[in-house]
């Protein structure tokens, strides 16, 4: 069976570099499954769960926005942060959501900050 290389990079380091049978990444407006041989593309990542399937095993990781680039030989995920889902505290995420919802969006910049904070907290709660 064909595989595709999956590389996840954060500002600090390369978090993941594996051969995968398939992967699923959260996009800003949904999610996409990627198999070997998929047409090249670039997408804007959302906040949420990325799944990497390798044979019978599947690993899951929270990605914190960024970009995904699919090339013939590999999938490159550039994200601010990658976490294991079990490292996320739902109580803390719920408190973050309350704070984000209480923010007053008085300009385009503050609206974007509020939208990002709300989306991040909701994604963490869903996990």
Secondary structure, DSSP 8 states (H G I E B T S, - for coil): ---EEEEEE-SS-EEEEEEESEEEEEETTEEEEEETT---EEEEEEEEEEEEEETTEEEEEEEEEEEEEE-SSEEEEE-S-EE-GGG--HHHHHHHHHHHHH----SHHHHHHHHHHHHHHHHHHH-
